[in-house]
């Protein structure tokens, strides 16, 4: 079960996006291998069944906030955001708000 909102990590371009529900998620143009982090820290990978149907496969581990912080700093820097060393998210809600803000940049 996916708990909304979510952070989407697009493996094809190392981009991040934010979605507050299934409709917004469907607009993202997702590829097999993309990852999703839900609001409770659950991680999911977009997988493909034998009939080519895509589905979100829940992973056993929870997201590491420390690793997510590093990834988001790199992503922010790639967008030209300055002072990324000061970007620190202490909660998943903070991380989701940061991704939503970065989408506007």
PyMOL commands that set and color helices and strands:
alter all, ss='L'
color gray80, all
select helices_A, chain A and resi 22-26+65-78+84-86+92-103
alter helices_A, ss='H'
color red, helices_A
select strands_A, chain A and resi 6-10+15-19+35-38+42-48+54-62
alter strands_A, ss='S'
color yellow, strands_A
deselect
rebuild
show_as cartoon
